[in-house]
Amino acid sequence: MSKVEGFLTQEEEQAIIEAIRVAEKNTSGEIRVHIEKTTSEEPFDRALEVFHELKMDETQLQNGVLIYLAIADKRFVICGDKGINDLVADDFWETTKEIMKNHFKNGNFKQGLIDGILMAGEQLQKYFPWLEGDTNELSNEISRG
């Protein structure tokens, strides 16, 4: 079993997927989590690559949010598309990262991810509320690299 495959238990993964579902329930925004063992690039640059690979830049309202983790490097990034980045407070992603980092330091990756997802969902709901006819444009499954 690779380090990426064993990073979360099946139950933890299901709880994270459920958090994504809950966070997206009242918004047209899209949230994804991507986990890799390591990256040879700057984590933010790699997160942007993954953002494009997952077609998160193709959402209708440019309101996708990616939580990217390089677990062996102990690095993670939250990146939002232009639509959401133009609207949230300048320090929103850093504040969210700090809350997640506090959980991660204690080895509680599941709760850190869930808190980050739910915080992103609150902002997405505020600026991009669910409207009649909205569809889930992207998978809620955790992707791996």
ABEGO torsion letter per residue (X at the ends): XBAAAAABBAAAAAAAAAAAAAAAAABABBBBBBBBABBABBAAAAAAAAAAAAGAAABAAGABBBBBBBAAAGBBBBBBBAAAAAABBAAAAAAAAAAAAAAAAAGBAAAAAAAAAAAAAAAAAAABBBBBGBBBABBABBBBX
